[in-house]
Amino acid sequence: MTKVALCACPDYDTANVASAVDRAVGLCGGMETFVRPGQRVLLKPNMLSAAPLEQRVTTDPAVVRAVGKLVLKAGGRIIIGDSPAIDKVSRISRVIGMKEVADELGADLIEFCRPTLAKTPEGSIYHALELEETALTADVVINLPKLKTHCMMLLTMGVKNLFGTVVGPRKSQWHMHAGADRIMFADLLLDICRTVKPALTILDGVWGMQGRGPNNGTPWHSGFLAASRDALAMDLALAPLLGAHPANFPLYDAAARRGFVRSDGSDTQMVGDDPNGLIPKDFQLPVLESVMPVPGFVSGLICRHLTSRPVQDPDLCRNCGKCAAICPPGSLRFVAAHRAVIDHLTCIRCYCCQEVCPANAIHFKTGALVGIAERLRAVMPH
């Protein structure tokens, strides 16, 4: 049975975080269980963008510091790395204070830039994946996600955080290949997680992000840390506590179809603090917009009205061009300053443009069929 540890942590005070991390890791067996002297240990935080810490976009450096000190105590040698969707690791680390933590720990701070072809485990959907070499060759990988919502996948926690081991522009390629179908993309995330095989996942849930995450939501004080040997088990145990019904969580759907999880949750044991008295009940999940494909014979006009589609607010746009640069099918282009044109016929509804926009200038307009489906879902029993 897999343990998922839940420990109260009211804020990012150094002593409070160190105490909560130490307790959570202890409930999972202690850092010495995972790290032996001399081993290279990759710490993989969420470093999505160079947003101020107060926006709660990235894993807080206080959590990385506390985990890193336990690794050093166990005799490990630390590497901190990610491949952000927005900005560079060097800039992000300066803005959020991760560089100071890396210096304090004597850790190498790297941007993933060496894609390596890796064979996936038996039972995978994809037979091989190109992932960051460091994530494949490190003796130990410790996954340090941030608790956030995600407009395509509902939530981004342990499993989704490992998409950061896909290097640079290959993220867009995968969005183009699998991003038009939630379950297909969830299958990809599961295969990445099973290939990287993090020894331990520790979730930064002291402050999370709710609403239209993972970059443009609003901060939410959740007051806990979670830890588990199994990132998937942790995600699926926490999702219902955050108000996410399994039927609406693509990761659960994909995992259940592949036999990775028991529907009654009997393969997971929650330990530590009582979640009923710890996790607030006011977490705001995003509305999952449509990624449903439309048959080829449907006309462009009808297609535009049937399916949800990205819409730009030029008044909020900063003219940074990040949305156009990341768009996998090249459906978005600027025709004037602060004015984008989106080809909704080629758009695959992957949410990359919304995710990377630093000004929250892109939202999705719900299509007619999606609106009907959502109303039916609301009145039907789960």
N, C-alpha and C positions, 0 to 999 in steps of 0.2 A: 504494500500500500504506500502511495506517495504522500509525503507530508508537505503541506503548504503552511508556512509560518506567517503569522500576522502579528505585528508588534506596534503598539502605539508609539508615535513620535510627533510631538506637538509642533515642532518648528525645526529650523536648520541650525540651531545652536550646536556648536561642535561637540560638546559633551553629550547632548541629547541624541544626536545622530549616531555618535560612536556607541552609546549604550544600546540603542535600538538595533543597530546593525550587528553588534556583537551577540545580542540575544537571539535575533532572527537566524543568524548563521549557526549559532550554537544549537538551536532547535533542529537544524538540518544536519547536525553531526559535527560542527566545528570546522574552522578553516583548515586545520591540519588534515582533515579527511580528504580535502580536495587538492591541497597544495603541499608538495614536498620540497625540501631545501634544494635550491639551484634551478628549479623549474621556471621556464618562461611563461608568464601569466598575462594573457590579453584581457584587459578590462574594456568592454564595449558599451560605452554610454550612448544615449541618444543625444546627438549634437546636430540637430536638424538645421538650425540657422543661428545667425548672430543676433538674436533677439535678447533684450535685457532679461536677466533672471526673473524679474518680477512678472514677466508674461508667461512663465512656466512652460516654455517650449522645449527646454533641454533638461537632461538629468542634472540635478544640482551638484556642483563640485564637492559640497560637504559630504554627500553620499559616497562619491568616488574616493575622497580622502579617507573616510572611515574604512571602506572596503580595502583600499590600498594598504593601510597600516596593518590590517589583519594578515594580508598577503605577505608583507615584509616580515612580520613576526613569525610566520610559518616558513620563512626562508626563500620566498619566491622573488623573481625579478620581473618588474612590471613594465608592460607596454600599454598605453592608452591609445585607442584608435577608432576611427569611424570614416565613412564616406558620406558626407552630408549631401542632401538634395539641394541645399541652398548655401552659398558662401563656401569658404575654405576652412579647414580645421584650424589653420593658423589664426585667422581672424576671429572665428567663433571662440576659440580658447582664450584669446585676449579679452573679448567682450564679457564672457561669463565667468572668468577667473579660473578656467581649467588649466591654463599654463602655470599659474602659481602653484596649484596642487601638484601638477606633474613634476615641477622643480622640487617641491617639498618631498615628494616620494622618491625622487631620483629616477623617474620613469621616462621612457622614450614616448614622446607624443607624436603620433604619425597620422597622415592621411592615407587611407587605403588607395593604392595605385598600382597594385600588382595582381591583376586577375589571373587565376590559375584554374584549369579545368579539373574538377573533382568528380569522382564517381559517387553516385548517391547510394544510400543503403537499399537493401532488398525491400521491395514493396513500395518504392517511390514511383511517382507519376513520371518524373523526368529522370532519365538515365544518367545524366551528367549535368553539372552546373559550373559556370565560371564564377568563382568567389575569390575574395581577397586571400592571398597566399598566407599572410600572417594568421588569419583566422583558422587556416587549415593546418599550419605547422606549429603553432604555439602548443606547449605542453598542456596548458589549461586555458579554457575560455570562460570568463565570468561575465555574464550578460547583465547590464545595468540599465534597464528601460525606464522610461517615464510614463506615468499613468496619464493617458490622454484619450480623447475621443478621436475618431477618424471618419471622415465623411463617406468613404467608400467601404471600409471594413468595420465600421461601428466603433471599435476600440483598438488602440495600439498599445500593447504591453510587451510581454516577453517574446512571443514568437515574432510579431511584426518588427520588433527592434532589430532582429537579425537580418532584415532586408538591407540594412546598412553594410553588410559584408559584400553586397553586389557593388562593383566598382563603377563610380562615375556615370558615364553615358549609357552603360548597360542597364541601368535602372529604367531609362526611357524605353529601351528595346524590350524589356520584359513587360512594361506597361502596355506596349503596343501588341505584344503577343498574347498576354493573359489578362490584361487590365480591363477588358470589356466584359468579363464574367467574374463575379465575386467568388464563386466557388473555385474556379480555375486559379484565380489569384491566391486564394487561401491554400489551395493544394501546393502552389509554388512556395508559399511561406513555410508550410509544414516540411517540405522537402529540404529547404534551406536549413531550417532548424535541426532536422535530423542529420544533415550532413556536417554542420558546424559542431554539433553535439556540445553545447555549453554544459560545463560541469555543475554550474550553479547560476541561478537567476535571482537577482535582488531588485525589486521594484521600488522606485522612488515615488511613493504616494503621499508624501508629506503635504505637498501642494501638487495638484494635478491640473488638467485642462478639460473643461467641459464645453458643450456646444459644438461649434464648427471647427473642431480640431482637424489636423494636428498642429497647425501653425496659427490659425486665426480664431481660436476659441477664446474663452474667458477663464481666468484662474479660478480654481476651486480648492478650498482648504479641506483636505481629506484626513490628514493627521495620522498616517500609518506608513509602515514599510512592510513589504511582503517578501518572502524568500522561498525557494524550492529547488530541488535538484532537477525538476521537470518543468520547463517553461510553459508547455501546453497545459499541464495540470494546474499550474498557478493561474493562467489566464482563464480557464474554464471554471475554476472555483470562484474567482473574483467577479466574473461577469454578472452573475445573477445578483450579487450583493450590490452591484452598481445599477441595478434595474434593467439589465439586458436579458431579455428572454432568449433562451437557446435558439428558438425558431428565427430570431432576427440577427443572430450572430454568425456570420459566414464561417468563421474559424471552427465553431462547434459543428456546423453542418458538414464541413469538409472532413473533420476529424471523425465524426460519427459514421459517415459513409465509408470510411476506410478502416473502421473498427479500432480506432485508437482510444476510444473513450466509452465508458459504460454510462448509459442514459440515467441511471439512478445515482451516479456519483460515488458509488461504493468503493471505487479504487483510489479515492483521495481522502485524506484526513486533515482537517484544519486544526492547527495547534497554535498555542500562544494566547493572544487576547481574543475575547468574544467579539466577533464582527458585529453583532446586533447592537452592542453598546459603543462601537468604535466608528464604524463607517457611516457618515451622514446619509440621509435618505433623499437629499434634494439634487442628486447628480443629474445634469441635463445631457441626455444622449442626443446625437444629431439625427435628423431625419435622413434616412438613406435614400438618396435620389436614384433614379433609374439608370441601370446600365444595360437594360434589355435591348437585344438586337431587333431591328425592324427588317422584315423581308425585303429583298431587293426590288420587288415589283411595286412597292409602295412609293408614291411620288414624293419629291422633295418637300412640297408644301405640306402634305399630310404628315410626313416624318417629323417636320419641325413642330407640329402641334401634338403629336402622339407622345414623344419622348422628352424627358427632362433635358435641359441643355444649359451650358455655361453662359453667363451674361456678365458683361463688364460694366462697372460703374466708373465712367471717365472722371467724375469729380473726385474720386478717391485715388485714382491711379497716380503713381509716382513716376511713371514712364521709365521704369528700370529695365523692362524687357525680359525679365526672368520667366514670365509665363510663356512667351513665344519661344524662348530658348529651350525650354524643357518639354514642350508639346510633342509627344511621340510621333503622331502622324503629320505634324506641321500644319495643323488646322487653324492656328491662330497667328495673325500677323498685324503689325501696326501700320495704319494708313496715314496717321498724323500723330502729333504729340498727344499722349494720353488717350488715344482713340484706337481701339483694337477691333478688328473684324474677325469673326469666328465662323468657319465653314462647318455648319452643324451636320452636313451630310457625311463628312469624313471624320468628324470628332468621335472618339471612341468612349467618351464619358469616363475617363480614368481619374479625373480630379487632380491631376498633376498641376494644372494651372492654378486652381484654387489653393492647393497645398503650399505652393512656393510663393504666392503673392504676399509680400510683406505688409501691404496696406489693406488687406481684406477687400480688394476691389473687384473680386470675382465671386459671384454666387451662382446657384443653379435655380433655374425657373422650372417648376414642376410641370410635366406634360399631362395631357388629359387622361391617358391610360393609367399613368402612375397615380394620379389623384384618385381615380376610381378604385384602383387596386388597394391604395392605402385606406380608403373608406371602408372597403369590404373587409380588410384585415382587422380594422378596429372593432367591427361588430361580430366577427367570427371568433368562436372559442379557440384557444391554442391547443 
